[in-house]
Amino acid sequence: MTVDYILSNPAKRLLTFKDNNWIHSDLNSCSPLAMAKAGFFAVSKDCAVCHYCKKELDFWEANDIPWEEHKSHNSECPFIKYYASPPDQVLVVDALKLERDRLVYMMTQEHKKTVVELEKHQEVAKNTFETKRKRGRARKF
């Protein structure tokens, strides 16, 4: 079982806020429970990451509403798209669907990064070829 899968459990995400000395209390809008229900786990005392989209948010203010902040920063998150509001519980069937959606989302994000990198390399190669062609040193394939 991987750490990623473990963090699909809201109770496990909730524990990360205690472990990282989350600076906001249960009386604040961004309480540990509200954060965990919105899909976040804590990575420091004022920084949280969504388990499903890996969006990292920090500098939380006491009146920030985690679900709304999450939606405003990444409306394409599988968790945000799956639920209209933070769920009180996640059924096993929903957890499995979300895990599938999370993996698809993460692969799509990696694919987009790869495409951008390839396009950069393509542009560099094209510019190099054009420069050499102008100087009469380009090879024909």
Contacts in CASP RR format, 6 or more apart in sequence:
PFRMAT RR
TARGET T0000
AUTHOR 0000-0000-0000
METHOD contacts of the structure
MODEL  1
MTVDYILSNPAKRLLTFKDNNWIHSDLNSCSPLAMAKAGFFAVSKDCAVC
HYCKKELDFWEANDIPWEEHKSHNSECPFIKYYASPPDQVLVVDALKLER
DRLVYMMTQEHKKTVVELEKHQEVAKNTFETKRKRGRARKF
4 51 0 8 1.000
4 102 0 8 1.000
5 99 0 8 1.000
6 12 0 8 1.000
7 13 0 8 1.000
7 16 0 8 1.000
7 41 0 8 1.000
7 51 0 8 1.000
8 51 0 8 1.000
8 90 0 8 1.000
8 95 0 8 1.000
8 98 0 8 1.000
8 99 0 8 1.000
8 102 0 8 1.000
9 90 0 8 1.000
9 95 0 8 1.000
10 36 0 8 1.000
10 37 0 8 1.000
10 39 0 8 1.000
10 89 0 8 1.000
10 90 0 8 1.000
11 36 0 8 1.000
12 41 0 8 1.000
13 35 0 8 1.000
13 36 0 8 1.000
13 39 0 8 1.000
13 40 0 8 1.000
13 41 0 8 1.000
13 51 0 8 1.000
14 32 0 8 1.000
14 33 0 8 1.000
14 36 0 8 1.000
16 36 0 8 1.000
16 41 0 8 1.000
16 42 0 8 1.000
16 43 0 8 1.000
17 32 0 8 1.000
17 35 0 8 1.000
17 36 0 8 1.000
17 41 0 8 1.000
17 42 0 8 1.000
17 48 0 8 1.000
18 32 0 8 1.000
19 42 0 8 1.000
20 42 0 8 1.000
20 43 0 8 1.000
20 44 0 8 1.000
20 45 0 8 1.000
21 45 0 8 1.000
22 32 0 8 1.000
22 35 0 8 1.000
22 42 0 8 1.000
22 45 0 8 1.000
22 46 0 8 1.000
23 45 0 8 1.000
23 46 0 8 1.000
23 60 0 8 1.000
24 30 0 8 1.000
24 31 0 8 1.000
24 32 0 8 1.000
24 46 0 8 1.000
24 60 0 8 1.000
24 62 0 8 1.000
25 31 0 8 1.000
26 32 0 8 1.000
26 33 0 8 1.000
28 62 0 8 1.000
28 63 0 8 1.000
29 62 0 8 1.000
29 63 0 8 1.000
29 64 0 8 1.000
29 65 0 8 1.000
29 66 0 8 1.000
30 60 0 8 1.000
30 61 0 8 1.000
30 62 0 8 1.000
30 63 0 8 1.000
30 64 0 8 1.000
30 65 0 8 1.000
30 66 0 8 1.000
30 69 0 8 1.000
32 42 0 8 1.000
34 65 0 8 1.000
34 66 0 8 1.000
34 67 0 8 1.000
34 86 0 8 1.000
35 42 0 8 1.000
35 48 0 8 1.000
35 66 0 8 1.000
37 66 0 8 1.000
37 67 0 8 1.000
37 86 0 8 1.000
37 87 0 8 1.000
37 88 0 8 1.000
38 50 0 8 1.000
38 66 0 8 1.000
38 67 0 8 1.000
38 69 0 8 1.000
38 70 0 8 1.000
38 86 0 8 1.000
39 50 0 8 1.000
39 51 0 8 1.000
39 52 0 8 1.000
39 66 0 8 1.000
39 70 0 8 1.000
39 79 0 8 1.000
39 86 0 8 1.000
40 48 0 8 1.000
40 49 0 8 1.000
40 50 0 8 1.000
40 51 0 8 1.000
40 57 0 8 1.000
40 66 0 8 1.000
40 70 0 8 1.000
41 48 0 8 1.000
41 49 0 8 1.000
41 51 0 8 1.000
42 48 0 8 1.000
43 49 0 8 1.000
43 56 0 8 1.000
44 58 0 8 1.000
46 58 0 8 1.000
46 59 0 8 1.000
46 60 0 8 1.000
47 56 0 8 1.000
47 57 0 8 1.000
47 58 0 8 1.000
48 56 0 8 1.000
48 57 0 8 1.000
48 58 0 8 1.000
48 60 0 8 1.000
48 66 0 8 1.000
49 55 0 8 1.000
49 56 0 8 1.000
49 57 0 8 1.000
50 56 0 8 1.000
50 70 0 8 1.000
50 74 0 8 1.000
50 77 0 8 1.000
50 79 0 8 1.000
51 79 0 8 1.000
51 102 0 8 1.000
52 77 0 8 1.000
52 78 0 8 1.000
52 79 0 8 1.000
52 80 0 8 1.000
52 98 0 8 1.000
52 101 0 8 1.000
52 102 0 8 1.000
52 105 0 8 1.000
53 74 0 8 1.000
53 76 0 8 1.000
53 77 0 8 1.000
53 78 0 8 1.000
53 79 0 8 1.000
53 80 0 8 1.000
53 102 0 8 1.000
53 105 0 8 1.000
54 106 0 8 1.000
54 109 0 8 1.000
55 70 0 8 1.000
55 73 0 8 1.000
55 74 0 8 1.000
55 77 0 8 1.000
57 69 0 8 1.000
57 70 0 8 1.000
57 73 0 8 1.000
60 69 0 8 1.000
66 86 0 8 1.000
67 80 0 8 1.000
67 85 0 8 1.000
67 86 0 8 1.000
70 77 0 8 1.000
70 79 0 8 1.000
70 80 0 8 1.000
71 77 0 8 1.000
71 80 0 8 1.000
74 80 0 8 1.000
75 81 0 8 1.000
76 105 0 8 1.000
77 105 0 8 1.000
78 98 0 8 1.000
78 101 0 8 1.000
78 102 0 8 1.000
78 104 0 8 1.000
78 105 0 8 1.000
79 98 0 8 1.000
79 102 0 8 1.000
81 101 0 8 1.000
82 94 0 8 1.000
82 97 0 8 1.000
82 98 0 8 1.000
82 101 0 8 1.000
87 94 0 8 1.000
90 98 0 8 1.000
129 138 0 8 1.000
132 138 0 8 1.000
END
